């Protein structure tokens, strides 16, 4: 991967900054304020997205805040400018999902991903604005999805990757009924300044345990583990160089006001004396395709690309992770041209080592 691609694989849209929850590990800076995206922003984005979608599969991901707090009428108005072939995804905390929202998702073919961290006792960080547990409301939302026969993905944040945690987590999501599961070790980023350093052996064991749980009953697509196995197979076949794209996906995030931040949605809404507001332009003034064509010239983006090149030359795991994420570098180390972060260690290096540890412990006799 060298430089940024000019056409992304998907666009992240922020219909509102508001979230009805106040999760302790959330990175968003303005989640207590309802700053809604004007329809003009969606129209401007669609002008670039629709031609890309005509050339192949393309997705728009609605990600807040909590997107459902924008309301069905406003979200429908924001979706309207996009061509029918554009796929729409929503990342939601599920607390607002009811029969009416399920009908909305079904009528528009929306793909739903919900955020929940496992059994009730693992969701202590997920609370309402009044500080009350949100778990029962999340479960009611999931029940509505299941009642309407709507498939959904799930995303879990793990703050304590302790022994036994992975089996508990996987068994919970088997029962929940999701078809895809993503697992994130908690990250230090945005307004979440909690430490994310963990004992290396403990995190490696967590991932190895998760692989074992998945192999016993692989009914769920387990995002991190399946990517790790794909990479390991490519290494054995000597085809690993073909796994990563030739250029970095810019992953543009379009904030509520039209500002475009590339590479890391977590940077949207923040400013820095050195880097400014991290945006590469605003779709209300410049077409998105033009913004992305020039994004590599943004000062901090060039610094990040330099950091990716440093990873390429120094890190044996580069072929697996492709240089990590810009936000993790910035929020952990204050710069973009640095290399290894705690996020790298927890969710890339120890993930792959956990997969390999499981393989070593379960290899056939005599091998």
C-alpha positions as a Markdown table, in Angstrom:
| # | Residue | x | y | z |
|---|---|---|---|---|
| 1 | Unk | 0.0 | 0.0 | 0.0 |
| 2 | Unk | 1.5 | 3.3 | -1.1 |
| 3 | Unk | -0.5 | 6.5 | -0.8 |
| 4 | Unk | -4.2 | 7.0 | -0.8 |
| 5 | Unk | -6.8 | 5.7 | -3.2 |
| 6 | Unk | -8.9 | 8.4 | -4.9 |
| 7 | Unk | -12.1 | 6.2 | -4.8 |
| 8 | Unk | -13.1 | 4.7 | -1.4 |
| 9 | Unk | -14.9 | 1.4 | -0.8 |
| 10 | Unk | -17.4 | 3.2 | 1.4 |
| 11 | Unk | -18.3 | 6.5 | 3.0 |
| 12 | Unk | -19.2 | 7.1 | 6.6 |
| 13 | Unk | -22.0 | 9.7 | 7.2 |
| 14 | Unk | -22.8 | 11.4 | 10.5 |
| 15 | Unk | -26.5 | 12.2 | 10.4 |
| 16 | Unk | -26.3 | 13.7 | 13.9 |
| 17 | Unk | -23.7 | 14.2 | 16.7 |
| 18 | Unk | -26.3 | 13.3 | 19.3 |
| 19 | Unk | -26.3 | 10.0 | 21.2 |
| 20 | Unk | -28.9 | 9.0 | 23.7 |
| 21 | Unk | -26.3 | 6.9 | 25.6 |
| 22 | Unk | -23.2 | 8.1 | 27.5 |
| 23 | Unk | -20.9 | 5.1 | 27.3 |
| 24 | Unk | -17.7 | 5.5 | 29.4 |
| 25 | Unk | -15.4 | 4.5 | 26.6 |
| 26 | Unk | -17.0 | 6.5 | 23.8 |
| 27 | Unk | -14.6 | 8.7 | 21.7 |
| 28 | Unk | -17.2 | 11.2 | 20.4 |
| 29 | Unk | -16.8 | 14.8 | 21.6 |
| 30 | Unk | -20.3 | 16.3 | 21.0 |
| 31 | Unk | -22.6 | 13.4 | 21.7 |
| 32 | Unk | -24.7 | 15.4 | 24.1 |
| 33 | Unk | -25.6 | 17.9 | 21.3 |
| 34 | Unk | -28.0 | 17.4 | 18.4 |
| 35 | Unk | -26.2 | 18.8 | 15.4 |
| 36 | Unk | -28.0 | 17.3 | 12.5 |
| 37 | Unk | -26.7 | 16.9 | 8.9 |
| 38 | Unk | -28.6 | 19.1 | 6.4 |
| 39 | Unk | -30.0 | 17.3 | 3.4 |
| 40 | Unk | -27.7 | 19.5 | 1.2 |
| 41 | Unk | -24.7 | 17.7 | 2.6 |
| 42 | Unk | -26.2 | 14.3 | 1.7 |
| 43 | Unk | -27.0 | 15.6 | -1.8 |
| 44 | Unk | -23.4 | 16.8 | -2.3 |
| 45 | Unk | -22.0 | 13.4 | -1.2 |
| 46 | Unk | -24.4 | 11.5 | -3.4 |
| 47 | Unk | -23.2 | 13.5 | -6.4 |
| 48 | Unk | -19.9 | 11.7 | -6.1 |
| 49 | Unk | -21.1 | 8.4 | -4.6 |
| 50 | Unk | -23.7 | 7.6 | -7.2 |
| 51 | Unk | -21.2 | 7.3 | -10.1 |
| 52 | Unk | -18.9 | 5.2 | -8.0 |
| 53 | Unk | -21.8 | 2.9 | -7.2 |
| 54 | Unk | -22.6 | 2.6 | -10.9 |
| 55 | Unk | -19.2 | 1.0 | -11.4 |
| 56 | Unk | -19.5 | -1.6 | -8.6 |
| 57 | Unk | -20.6 | -2.3 | -5.1 |
| 58 | Unk | -20.5 | 0.7 | -2.8 |
| 59 | Unk | -21.7 | 1.4 | 0.8 |
| 60 | Unk | -22.8 | 4.3 | 2.9 |
| 61 | Unk | -22.4 | 3.8 | 6.6 |
| 62 | Unk | -24.7 | 5.9 | 8.9 |
| 63 | Unk | -22.7 | 6.3 | 12.1 |
| 64 | Unk | -23.2 | 9.0 | 14.7 |
| 65 | Unk | -23.7 | 9.8 | 17.4 |
| 66 | Unk | -26.6 | 7.5 | 17.5 |
| 67 | Unk | -28.0 | 7.7 | 13.9 |
| 68 | Unk | -31.5 | 6.7 | 15.0 |
| 69 | Unk | -31.8 | 9.9 | 17.2 |
| 70 | Unk | -32.0 | 11.8 | 13.9 |
| 71 | Unk | -35.5 | 10.3 | 13.4 |
| 72 | Unk | -36.9 | 8.2 | 10.5 |
| 73 | Unk | -38.2 | 11.2 | 8.6 |
| 74 | Unk | -34.8 | 13.0 | 8.6 |
| 75 | Unk | -32.8 | 9.9 | 8.0 |
| 76 | Unk | -35.0 | 9.0 | 5.0 |
| 77 | Unk | -34.5 | 12.5 | 3.6 |
| 78 | Unk | -30.7 | 12.1 | 3.9 |
| 79 | Unk | -30.8 | 8.7 | 2.2 |
| 80 | Unk | -33.1 | 9.9 | -0.7 |
| 81 | Unk | -30.4 | 11.5 | -2.9 |
| 82 | Unk | -28.4 | 8.2 | -3.2 |
| 83 | Unk | -28.9 | 5.9 | -6.1 |
| 84 | Unk | -30.9 | 2.6 | -5.6 |
| 85 | Unk | -27.8 | 0.5 | -6.0 |
| 86 | Unk | -26.0 | 2.1 | -3.0 |
| 87 | Unk | -26.0 | -0.2 | 0.0 |
| 88 | Unk | -26.9 | 1.5 | 3.3 |
| 89 | Unk | -25.6 | 0.3 | 6.7 |
| 90 | Unk | -26.3 | 1.7 | 10.1 |
| 91 | Unk | -24.3 | 1.3 | 13.3 |
| 92 | Unk | -26.7 | 1.6 | 16.2 |
| 93 | Unk | -26.8 | 1.1 | 20.0 |
| 94 | Unk | -30.2 | -0.7 | 19.3 |
| 95 | Unk | -32.0 | 1.1 | 22.2 |
| 96 | Unk | -34.4 | 2.9 | 19.9 |
| 97 | Unk | -35.2 | 0.0 | 17.6 |
| 98 | Unk | -38.9 | -0.9 | 17.5 |
| 99 | Unk | -41.4 | -2.2 | 15.0 |
| 100 | Unk | -41.4 | 1.1 | 13.0 |
| 101 | Unk | -37.6 | 1.2 | 12.7 |
| 102 | Unk | -37.6 | -2.5 | 11.6 |
| 103 | Unk | -40.0 | -1.6 | 8.9 |
| 104 | Unk | -37.8 | 1.3 | 7.9 |
| 105 | Unk | -34.8 | -1.0 | 7.7 |
| 106 | Unk | -36.6 | -3.7 | 5.7 |
| 107 | Unk | -38.2 | -1.3 | 3.2 |
| 108 | Unk | -34.8 | 0.2 | 2.4 |
| 109 | Unk | -32.7 | -2.9 | 2.6 |
| 110 | Unk | -30.5 | -1.5 | 5.3 |
| 111 | Unk | -27.9 | -3.6 | 6.9 |
| 112 | Unk | -27.9 | -3.2 | 10.7 |
| 113 | Unk | -25.0 | -3.5 | 13.1 |
| 114 | Unk | -25.7 | -3.2 | 16.8 |
| 115 | Unk | -23.3 | -2.4 | 19.7 |
| 116 | Unk | -23.4 | -4.5 | 22.8 |
| 117 | Unk | -20.6 | -5.8 | 24.9 |
| 118 | Unk | -21.9 | -9.3 | 25.9 |
| 119 | Unk | -24.0 | -10.4 | 28.9 |
| 120 | Unk | -25.7 | -7.9 | 31.1 |
| 121 | Unk | -22.7 | -7.7 | 33.6 |
| 122 | Unk | -20.3 | -6.8 | 30.8 |
| 123 | Unk | -22.3 | -3.7 | 29.8 |
| 124 | Unk | -21.6 | -1.5 | 32.8 |
| 125 | Unk | -20.0 | 1.2 | 30.6 |
| 126 | Unk | -23.1 | 1.4 | 28.4 |
| 127 | Unk | -25.5 | 3.7 | 30.3 |
| 128 | Unk | -28.1 | 6.3 | 29.5 |
| 129 | Unk | -27.6 | 10.1 | 29.9 |
| 130 | Unk | -29.1 | 9.7 | 33.4 |
| 131 | Unk | -26.5 | 7.1 | 34.2 |
| 132 | Unk | -28.9 | 4.1 | 34.2 |
| 133 | Unk | -28.0 | 0.7 | 32.6 |
| 134 | Unk | -28.9 | 0.5 | 28.9 |
| 135 | Unk | -28.8 | -3.2 | 28.6 |
| 136 | Unk | -32.6 | -4.0 | 28.8 |
| 137 | Unk | -33.3 | -1.4 | 26.1 |
| 138 | Unk | -30.6 | -2.9 | 23.9 |
| 139 | Unk | -32.1 | -6.4 | 24.3 |
| 140 | Unk | -35.5 | -5.1 | 23.4 |
| 141 | Unk | -34.1 | -3.6 | 20.2 |
| 142 | Unk | -32.5 | -6.9 | 19.3 |
| 143 | Unk | -35.7 | -8.7 | 20.0 |
| 144 | Unk | -37.5 | -6.4 | 17.5 |
| 145 | Unk | -34.9 | -7.2 | 14.8 |
| 146 | Unk | -35.3 | -10.9 | 15.4 |
| 147 | Unk | -39.1 | -10.7 | 15.5 |
| 148 | Unk | -39.0 | -9.1 | 12.0 |
| 149 | Unk | -36.5 | -11.6 | 10.7 |
| 150 | Unk | -33.9 | -9.0 | 10.1 |
| 151 | Unk | -30.3 | -10.2 | 10.1 |
| 152 | Unk | -27.8 | -8.1 | 12.0 |
| 153 | Unk | -24.2 | -7.8 | 12.9 |
| 154 | Unk | -22.7 | -7.0 | 16.3 |
| 155 | Unk | -19.8 | -5.1 | 17.6 |
| 156 | Unk | -18.4 | -5.7 | 21.1 |
| 157 | Unk | -15.9 | -3.6 | 23.1 |
| 158 | Unk | -13.7 | -5.6 | 25.5 |
| 159 | Unk | -12.1 | -3.6 | 28.3 |
| 160 | Unk | -10.8 | -6.5 | 30.2 |
| 161 | Unk | -9.5 | -9.4 | 28.1 |
| 162 | Unk | -9.2 | -11.8 | 31.0 |
| 163 | Unk | -9.2 | -15.6 | 31.0 |
| 164 | Unk | -12.6 | -17.0 | 30.3 |
| 165 | Unk | -13.9 | -13.8 | 28.8 |
| 166 | Unk | -13.7 | -14.9 | 25.2 |
| 167 | Unk | -15.7 | -18.1 | 25.6 |
| 168 | Unk | -18.4 | -16.2 | 27.5 |
| 169 | Unk | -18.4 | -13.5 | 24.8 |
| 170 | Unk | -18.7 | -15.9 | 21.9 |
| 171 | Unk | -21.4 | -18.1 | 23.6 |
| 172 | Unk | -23.4 | -14.9 | 24.3 |
| 173 | Unk | -23.4 | -13.8 | 20.7 |
| 174 | Unk | -24.3 | -17.3 | 19.5 |
| 175 | Unk | -27.5 | -17.0 | 21.6 |
| 176 | Unk | -28.1 | -13.4 | 20.6 |
| 177 | Unk | -28.5 | -14.4 | 16.9 |
| 178 | Unk | -26.1 | -12.1 | 15.1 |
| 179 | Unk | -24.5 | -13.4 | 11.9 |
| 180 | Unk | -21.3 | -11.3 | 12.1 |
| 181 | Unk | -19.3 | -10.3 | 15.2 |
| 182 | Unk | -16.5 | -7.8 | 15.5 |
| 183 | Unk | -14.5 | -7.6 | 18.7 |
| 184 | Unk | -12.6 | -4.5 | 19.7 |
| 185 | Unk | -10.2 | -4.3 | 22.6 |
| 186 | Unk | -11.0 | -0.9 | 24.1 |
| 187 | Unk | -9.0 | 1.9 | 22.6 |
| 188 | Unk | -7.6 | 5.1 | 24.0 |
| 189 | Unk | -8.9 | 7.7 | 21.5 |
| 190 | Unk | -11.0 | 10.8 | 21.3 |
| 191 | Unk | -12.4 | 11.9 | 24.7 |
| 192 | Unk | -11.8 | 8.4 | 26.1 |
| 193 | Unk | -8.4 | 8.7 | 27.9 |
| 194 | Unk | -8.6 | 5.5 | 29.8 |
| 195 | Unk | -5.4 | 3.4 | 29.6 |
| 196 | Unk | -5.6 | 0.5 | 27.1 |
| 197 | Unk | -2.3 | -1.3 | 28.0 |
| 198 | Unk | -2.7 | -4.9 | 28.9 |
| 199 | Unk | -0.4 | -7.8 | 29.7 |
| 200 | Unk | 0.8 | -9.3 | 26.4 |
| 201 | Unk | 0.3 | -13.0 | 27.4 |
| 202 | Unk | -3.2 | -12.3 | 28.7 |
| 203 | Unk | -4.4 | -10.6 | 25.5 |
| 204 | Unk | -2.8 | -13.3 | 23.3 |
| 205 | Unk | -4.6 | -16.0 | 25.4 |
| 206 | Unk | -7.8 | -14.1 | 25.0 |
| 207 | Unk | -7.6 | -14.2 | 21.2 |
| 208 | Unk | -6.5 | -17.9 | 21.3 |
| 209 | Unk | -9.5 | -18.7 | 23.4 |
| 210 | Unk | -11.8 | -16.9 | 21.1 |
| 211 | Unk | -10.5 | -18.9 | 18.1 |
| 212 | Unk | -11.1 | -22.1 | 20.0 |
| 213 | Unk | -14.6 | -21.1 | 20.9 |
| 214 | Unk | -15.3 | -20.2 | 17.3 |
| 215 | Unk | -13.9 | -23.4 | 15.9 |
| 216 | Unk | -16.1 | -25.4 | 18.2 |
| 217 | Unk | -19.2 | -23.8 | 16.6 |
| 218 | Unk | -18.4 | -21.5 | 13.7 |
| 219 | Unk | -22.0 | -20.3 | 13.1 |
| 220 | Unk | -20.9 | -16.6 | 13.3 |
| 221 | Unk | -18.6 | -14.9 | 11.0 |
| 222 | Unk | -15.9 | -13.7 | 13.4 |
| 223 | Unk | -14.4 | -10.7 | 11.7 |
| 224 | Unk | -10.9 | -10.5 | 13.3 |
| 225 | Unk | -10.3 | -14.3 | 13.5 |
| 226 | Unk | -11.4 | -15.0 | 9.9 |
| 227 | Unk | -9.1 | -12.2 | 8.6 |
| 228 | Unk | -6.2 | -13.7 | 10.6 |
| 229 | Unk | -6.8 | -17.1 | 9.2 |
| 230 | Unk | -7.0 | -15.7 | 5.7 |
| 231 | Unk | -3.7 | -14.0 | 6.2 |
| 232 | Unk | -2.0 | -17.1 | 7.6 |
| 233 | Unk | -3.2 | -19.2 | 4.7 |
| 234 | Unk | -1.9 | -16.6 | 2.2 |
| 235 | Unk | 1.5 | -16.6 | 3.9 |
| 236 | Unk | 1.6 | -20.4 | 3.6 |
| 237 | Unk | 0.6 | -20.1 | -0.1 |
| 238 | Unk | 3.1 | -17.3 | -0.7 |
| 239 | Unk | 0.3 | -15.0 | -1.8 |
| 240 | Unk | 0.2 | -12.6 | 1.2 |
| 241 | Unk | 1.5 | -9.7 | -0.8 |
| 242 | Unk | -1.8 | -9.7 | -2.7 |
| 243 | Unk | -4.0 | -9.3 | 0.3 |
| 244 | Unk | -3.6 | -5.6 | 1.0 |
| 245 | Unk | -4.8 | -3.1 | -1.6 |
| 246 | Unk | -2.3 | -1.1 | -3.6 |
| 247 | Unk | -3.3 | 2.1 | -1.9 |
| 248 | Unk | -4.8 | 3.0 | 1.5 |
| 249 | Unk | -8.6 | 3.2 | 1.5 |
| 250 | Unk | -9.3 | 6.9 | 2.4 |
| 251 | Unk | -12.5 | 5.9 | 4.4 |
| 252 | Unk | -13.9 | 9.4 | 4.2 |
| 253 | Unk | -16.1 | 10.4 | 7.1 |
| 254 | Unk | -18.5 | 13.2 | 6.3 |
| 255 | Unk | -19.4 | 15.1 | 9.5 |
| 256 | Unk | -22.8 | 16.6 | 10.1 |
| 257 | Unk | -21.6 | 19.9 | 8.7 |
| 258 | Unk | -20.1 | 18.5 | 5.5 |
| 259 | Unk | -16.5 | 18.5 | 6.7 |
| 260 | Unk | -14.5 | 15.4 | 5.4 |
| 261 | Unk | -12.0 | 13.6 | 7.5 |
| 262 | Unk | -10.1 | 10.7 | 5.9 |
| 263 | Unk | -8.6 | 7.5 | 7.3 |
| 264 | Unk | -10.1 | 7.6 | 10.8 |
| 265 | Unk | -13.7 | 8.6 | 11.7 |
| 266 | Unk | -12.5 | 9.1 | 15.3 |
| 267 | Unk | -10.7 | 12.3 | 14.3 |
| 268 | Unk | -13.9 | 14.1 | 13.2 |
| 269 | Unk | -14.9 | 16.9 | 15.5 |
| 270 | Unk | -11.4 | 17.4 | 17.0 |
| 271 | Unk | -8.9 | 20.2 | 16.5 |
| 272 | Unk | -5.2 | 20.4 | 17.2 |
| 273 | Unk | -2.9 | 23.5 | 17.3 |
| 274 | Unk | -0.6 | 21.7 | 14.8 |
| 275 | Unk | -3.0 | 19.8 | 12.6 |
| 276 | Unk | -6.1 | 22.1 | 12.7 |
| 277 | Unk | -9.5 | 20.3 | 12.4 |
| 278 | Unk | -8.1 | 17.3 | 10.5 |
| 279 | Unk | -10.5 | 17.9 | 7.6 |
| 280 | Unk | -9.5 | 17.8 | 4.0 |
| 281 | Unk | -12.4 | 20.0 | 2.8 |
| 282 | Unk | -16.1 | 20.4 | 2.9 |
| 283 | Unk | -18.6 | 18.8 | 0.5 |
| 284 | Unk | -20.7 | 22.0 | 0.5 |
| 285 | Unk | -17.8 | 23.8 | -1.1 |
| 286 | Unk | -15.9 | 21.1 | -3.0 |
| 287 | Unk | -17.1 | 17.8 | -4.5 |
| 288 | Unk | -16.1 | 14.8 | -2.5 |
| 289 | Unk | -14.3 | 13.2 | -5.4 |
| 290 | Unk | -12.1 | 16.3 | -5.6 |
| 291 | Unk | -11.5 | 16.4 | -1.9 |
| 292 | Unk | -10.3 | 12.8 | -2.0 |
| 293 | Unk | -8.1 | 13.4 | -5.0 |
| 294 | Unk | -6.2 | 16.0 | -3.0 |
| 295 | Unk | -6.4 | 14.5 | 0.5 |
| 296 | Unk | -2.9 | 13.1 | 0.4 |
| 297 | Unk | -1.7 | 16.7 | 0.4 |
| 298 | Unk | -3.2 | 17.4 | 3.8 |
| 299 | Unk | -0.3 | 17.9 | 6.2 |
| 300 | Unk | -1.2 | 15.3 | 8.8 |
| 301 | Unk | -2.1 | 12.7 | 6.1 |
| 302 | Unk | 1.4 | 13.0 | 4.6 |
| 303 | Unk | 2.7 | 12.5 | 8.1 |
| 304 | Unk | 0.6 | 9.4 | 8.6 |
| 305 | Unk | 1.7 | 7.9 | 5.2 |
| 306 | Unk | 5.3 | 8.4 | 6.4 |
| 307 | Unk | 4.4 | 6.5 | 9.5 |
| 308 | Unk | 3.0 | 3.7 | 7.4 |
| 309 | Unk | 6.2 | 3.5 | 5.5 |
| 310 | Unk | 8.1 | 3.3 | 8.8 |
| 311 | Unk | 5.9 | 0.4 | 9.8 |
| 312 | Unk | 6.6 | -1.3 | 6.4 |
| 313 | Unk | 10.3 | -1.2 | 7.0 |
| 314 | Unk | 10.4 | -2.1 | 10.8 |
| 315 | Unk | 7.4 | -4.3 | 11.7 |
| 316 | Unk | 7.1 | -8.0 | 10.8 |
| 317 | Unk | 3.3 | -7.7 | 11.1 |
| 318 | Unk | 2.9 | -5.0 | 8.4 |
| 319 | Unk | 1.5 | -7.5 | 5.9 |
| 320 | Unk | -1.2 | -8.3 | 8.3 |
| 321 | Unk | -2.3 | -4.9 | 9.5 |
| 322 | Unk | -1.1 | -2.5 | 6.7 |
| 323 | Unk | 0.2 | 0.1 | 9.1 |
| 324 | Unk | -2.6 | 0.5 | 11.6 |
| 325 | Unk | -5.0 | 3.5 | 12.1 |
| 326 | Unk | -4.3 | 7.2 | 12.1 |
| 327 | Unk | -6.5 | 7.9 | 15.2 |
| 328 | Unk | -4.7 | 5.4 | 17.4 |
| 329 | Unk | -1.3 | 7.0 | 16.6 |
| 330 | Unk | -2.6 | 10.5 | 17.3 |
| 331 | Unk | -4.5 | 9.9 | 20.5 |
| 332 | Unk | -2.0 | 7.5 | 22.0 |
| 333 | Unk | 1.3 | 9.2 | 20.8 |
| 334 | Unk | 0.3 | 12.7 | 19.7 |
| 335 | Unk | 1.7 | 12.3 | 16.1 |
| 336 | Unk | 1.0 | 10.4 | 12.9 |
| 337 | Unk | 4.5 | 9.4 | 11.8 |
| 338 | Unk | 5.1 | 7.1 | 14.7 |
| 339 | Unk | 4.7 | 3.3 | 14.5 |
| 340 | Unk | 3.6 | 0.8 | 17.1 |
| 341 | Unk | 0.7 | 1.6 | 19.4 |
| 342 | Unk | -1.1 | -0.2 | 22.2 |
| 343 | Unk | -3.9 | -0.7 | 19.7 |
| 344 | Unk | -1.5 | -2.4 | 17.4 |
| 345 | Unk | -0.3 | -4.7 | 20.2 |
| 346 | Unk | -3.8 | -5.6 | 21.5 |
| 347 | Unk | -5.7 | -5.9 | 18.2 |
| 348 | Unk | -3.2 | -6.8 | 15.6 |
| 349 | Unk | 0.0 | -8.3 | 16.9 |
| 350 | Unk | -1.5 | -10.3 | 19.8 |
| 351 | Unk | -4.5 | -11.2 | 17.7 |
| 352 | Unk | -2.3 | -12.9 | 15.1 |
| 353 | Unk | -0.2 | -14.5 | 17.8 |
| 354 | Unk | -3.3 | -15.8 | 19.5 |
| 355 | Unk | -4.4 | -17.4 | 16.3 |
| 356 | Unk | -1.0 | -19.0 | 15.9 |
| 357 | Unk | -0.9 | -20.1 | 19.5 |
| 358 | Unk | -4.2 | -21.9 | 19.0 |
| 359 | Unk | -2.8 | -23.6 | 15.9 |
| 360 | Unk | 0.3 | -24.7 | 17.7 |
| 361 | Unk | -1.8 | -26.1 | 20.6 |
| 362 | Unk | -4.1 | -28.0 | 18.3 |
| 363 | Unk | -1.8 | -29.3 | 15.6 |
| 364 | Unk | -2.2 | -32.9 | 14.6 |
| 365 | Unk | 0.0 | -35.5 | 16.4 |
| 366 | Unk | 3.4 | -36.0 | 14.8 |
| 367 | Unk | 3.4 | -32.7 | 13.0 |
